[in-house]
């Protein structure tokens, strides 16, 4: 029986079943594809999401170990999105004065990727240290002056940080907290590395937004948890940490940024924002299975609408491309059963992804150069959370009457 990763309680209340799915970020090479054609099977798992009736933590059931997901050649680079880089820059601009960070402070980022965030601390002359298991991304970070440990944030690494870097005044885990399966160990390790008057910043997709807008494609094998303040307030309390502030932010279609510190640190009073978000979640009944009763049905409706849209456009012999070879797009495509018969290719700006094929659907990934060659009638924007940025970039397809489409939470055409 599947058990809760935090309290070890038996998980039995299913929120949504996304069926059999390949690993969402594991793109295939031509060689990989040839092996599949020769009979080798593609790795898949059954993607089921539960809510724990004991601690209210929403989480995946059985899933892939992180060491099999976040490998040296992990193909995600934060700096390829201007929106992400600007978001990081604004974050740094906010926290430096907020927590009085100086050249005598120490900042640690867990999941530092290609240095897209810590580079701004480097330019502000504030000592910082990154850690990330993706070796290729870490090499890019080092070129930006961001010292990076290649590895996972575990007990051994936290002890190394303490010995070689020291207690940290700010620990950042933005868009990494949901990726950590051993949540108890993670919290214990960040508390160990945190200075007496230090603070923690965590960002993650908000469970409330996921439910309100049926963001089922946010659920994939790298996201072990889908967080709410209802669950987290009690979880952190067990480690004598307290949430002092909660900010609603627009990333990933609606996320939370929370600031924490030691329970005994009274430098900052607890903001009203904590209870405001908590009350909102309680009004949505997100601490119990009853709050998710319509989610599966709404997910299936989006799938039906997407399949129907593509079928009708193909009947008119229209050319269809998609933009963004990201995890959420792969979940969407595989859940809908959309493949290379429906979409001729995926356009992506990341060079490391170009020339490869999406997991499951096996749609080829190309550079943006193909758009003017093919002149598609429709481009489906898979990372709908970056719709505004991508629409600006692809607006030129209107020269020949092309349309830009997103399907979540509903069909939107521009």
Helices and strands as residue ranges (DSSP letters): E 13-22, H 30-37, E 44-51, E 58-60, H 66-69, G 78-80, H 82-98, E 107-110, H 118-123, E 128-132, H 135-143, E 148-150, H 155-164, E 168-174, G 177-179, H 183-193, E 194-205, H 207-212, G 216-218, E 225-226, H 229-237, E 241-249, G 251-253, E 255-262, H 272-283, G 289-292, H 295-315, E 320-323, H 327-336, E 346-347, E 365-366, H 369-374, E 378-381, G 384-386, H 387-394, G 395-400, E 403-406, E 412-413
